[in-house]
């Protein structure tokens, strides 16, 4: 009886275990982190005497292609893109070449990270299929790195090209012809490598090729190049600096903006502030009085003229060797009027000048109708500067901490081009304590030459927050800075025009040399920070990335501890 009871209990337990097992399903296992494996190819990878136009790649699992338009780099470039199928998931990739291949040439198809497995997206990193139409595979290499001539960081996906220097080579080749070899930085940020090169003399060029056509278009592309040709084989690691050329001036047909203003669109960023073009506006043979200013944040000039009854006008534009003439109709439109806006509202920092912007250009200032007093109603002396091109009127005066200032402009203090004057204007300003600001004193070591422009920028380097200029001094003080984190950029101002100048390929001119300091400086309120900068130590974005990662980990550690 006991024996039967034990058998029954064991049976019930067994049934229960089976039932419990059925409630769930077996899942998991280690996540697949392995990329696809090339099982075979036809023709075989690294084949010689290649004759056909079709390549088939077979893999050990289902694969898919991602971003082949960016990732796939074919060297030498083909005029027609190959047809790659299938477009859906498959265990093979078929490549149909649609060009006549050059004889005795090694071709390389670098897929970057375009080939991934279907399930987890593991990429077959930098997979290359190489073949030769000749009897051997070229095997020489060339390594290098890219930087931006002015910006702190270089663009991704920069094309790097080698042009064979032979009896057919001209400087115009890079505008019209494909290079002999091409590679791409992809998203590595800085480095590039050529493989499967043949011996020879080459021009090395880098392009941020916006049109993806492997040809230099100065209107859209950044370019970097080496003035001297390179000879392969070489063990030298070359560095190429990208810059955007300043295009020659090209004006377009004027556009009427109002009853007394024209837009003149132009191509090519120009130093109009220091060297404006000569613009002559005519009504028939009569030359009209004009003022030329910049249209804010646009590649257009504003041509202001006195209202006139006419059906059409003509305009002549001259700058250097450039000349252009336009004729155009005008209509009776609403006229611009004097409108004045203060840049500072309430608070003004010690390093700032009080600034007024006007919608129409000013021509007269009557200081007898402008008063500046402090909180004790004591008159404060000031100086003025008018930037006609930017239509900004600057007021500079000595500011005391925790003080209040009142600007009063009586009627007639400001007169514009159309003889319109201001109504009574009043602006209230106040200052903080010195202790609300910080000071940064920089000592520079190993300056190659003078003069130099020293800029304090934001982290990205795209906004200048403070600026200094030195013709020999190696210690510069930036006092009363608003608390912030600053990057230091130094420009070797070789032509002494107090601004950065870019390069030009045809003139074989590099951009002016720019230095970025590796460390950023956190300037805090009521602090004096003294720092030494060694200009012989180049900026390395990889080092900055590691520093940023370290800061993020420390911040995350503190957050978790809190």
C-alpha positions, 0 to 999 in steps of 0.5 A: 500500500505504501509502495503504491502511494509513493508511486502515485506521488512521484507520478504527480510530481512528474506531471507537475514538472512537465506542466510547468515546463510547458508554461514558458519557452526556451529563449536567449543564448548569447547575443550574436556579435559576429559579422558575416563571413565571406564564404566564396567569391567569383572571381576570387578576391585578389584575382588578376587578369580580370576580364568580366563585368560581374562579381558575386560575393557569397556569405555564411548568413543572410546579409543586407546593405546599408548606406552604400552610397556613402560607405562604398568607395571604388578606386580608381573611381568609375564613371557609372555606378555599378549595379548592386543586387539584390536590394533585399536580404540575401546570402549573396551580393552581385555587383555588375560593373557598367564601365570599361575598365582600364588595362593593367589596373588594380581596382579596389571596392571598399564596402566600409561598414555597408555589409551587415548581418540581417539579425543584429546588424553586425558590420563586416568592417572595411571589407575589400574586394580587390582585382586587377585587369593586369598580371599582378596586384599593386600593393603599395600604401599611403597613410595620412590624416585630415584637419580643418584649417580653421574649424576645431573639428574636421568633417566626416566623409572626406574624400582623399584623392591621388592624381597621377602627375604625367604629361597630361596633368594640369591644375585644371584636372581636379575640376574636370577629371576623376582621380587615379585613386580615391579613399574616404575618411568615412566617420573616422574623423581624421585618418585615411589610408590608400592601398593597392597603389602603384609606383609614381608621382602624384598630387594629393588632394582632399575634398569635402565633396558635397556633390559626390562627383569626385571633382572639385566645385569651389562653390560648395566644396572644401579643399585641402592639398599639398603644394609638392607632389609626392612620390610613391613608395613613401613612409611619410604620413601626410597631413592635409588641411581643408579650407573653403576658398573665397570665390571671386565676386559675382553679382546677380540682378538686383531685386527691389526690396522697397521704394528706396532700397535694392538687394544686390545678391552676390556669390563669393564671401568678400571683405566688403567691410574693408573694401566695398565694390564700387556701385553706381546706380543710374536713372538714364544718364543721371547718377543717383546718390546711394549708400551700400550696406550689408544685408544681415546674414545673407549674401546680399548687399543693400543699395539705398537710394533716394525715392525717384519717379522712374520706370527703370534703373541701371546699376554698374558693379565694379571691384578689381577686374570684375565689372557687371551692368544690370538694367531692371524695372522698379515699382512704387513700393512702400518706403523704409523708415527710420527705426532704432533698436538697442542691442543691450536691454537693461544690463550691460557687461564691462567688455561691451559697447552700448550699440544701436542698430538702425533699419535705415543708414544714418548720416548725422549725429548731434552729440549736443542732443545725446546725454549719458548720466550715471545713477547720481545724474552726473554726466559720463563722457563717451565716444562714438563709432559708426559702422555704416556697412553694418548700420551700427552705432557704438557708444563706449564709456567707462563703466563702474560696478553696481552703477546705473546709466541713462542714455537720452536721445532728444529729437534730431540727435540721429538723422538718416539718409532720408533726413528722417530724425528720431523721436525722444529715445531713452535707454536704461543700463546697469552694471554688475559687480566686478566679482560677478566676472572672471579674468583669464591671463594667457602666457604664450610659449613657442609662438612661431611668428607675429602678429597673432590673433588670439580668440576665446571661443565656445567649445565648438569654436564657432562663436568668438566670445573675446578677442585680442591681438599681439604684435609681440606680447606673449602675455595677454589679459582677458579681464571681466569675462562672463563666466564660461568655458573657453577654447583658445584659438590663435591665428597667425596673421601673416598678411597683418589684416587682423582677420583670418584668410583662407587659401586658394588651390590655383594660387597654391596658397594655404590658409593662414595657420591656426592653433587650437589649445587642447585644454578648455578653460573654465573661467568662474566668477571672482576668479583669476585664472593664469594659464600657459599655452605651448603653441608647439603642442598640436590639438588632437580631437581624440585626446579631447574626446577621451577627456570628455568621456572621462568627465562624463563618467565622473559626472555619472559617478557623482550622480549615482553616489548622490 
